[in-house]
Amino acid sequence: FESISRDDEQSKKNFCKMQLMFSSSKNLAQKYGNRYVLQYKMHDYTKYIESCRDFPEKGVLFWDFTPLLQYPAALGNAILDIMEHFKNKKITKIAAIESKGFTIGAAIAYAMKKPLILIRKPHLIPGEVISEQFVKEYGSGEYQIKRGSLKHDDSVLIVYDIMAGPGA
């Protein structure tokens, strides 16, 4: 719950604005005693995510979010839900993993007013880079970021395009 201050005229006006703003979503603005409260409920996105068995290799279950991109209202709600979930985490930067992660990552960075760091495959970032090799369920890979894009005290939200097993 987030409170909206006192029981005065300005709070009443803000309450009415919130009711209009959130009337088409699952957010609820209600009056409790002498306080106005906004209750936030996460949306269900399961109908916008497809599971693909044996992709890209046999034995891998790939969860594809790209159908969500066909529904702007649902995509907007997803960005708001992600922001809501991480609002108290003191995120300083958003890092998005190539390439479909860029889609959601850029939207989240813009909405949260945070810098965006692109995590790319080798040889796609000019200048000095930091590289990390890794092993996943069906092979190995390497990602790079531009040197200097992170500081030791950054708190980074990493955005990836798929949900997979522990190798991812």
LINQUIVEN-V356975 format. One record per helix or strand of 2 or more residues. SS is the DSSP state (~ for helix, > for strand). FROM is the first residue (numbers start at 1). TO is the last residue. If there is no record, write none. Layout:
ss: <SS	SS>
from: <FROM	FROM>
to: <TO	TO>
This chain:
ss: <>	~	>	>	~	>	>	~	~	>	~	>	>	>	>	>>
from: <2	9	28	35	46	50	61	66	72	93	100	115	129	139	156	162>
to: <4	21	32	39	48	53	64	70	86	97	112	120	136	146	159	163>
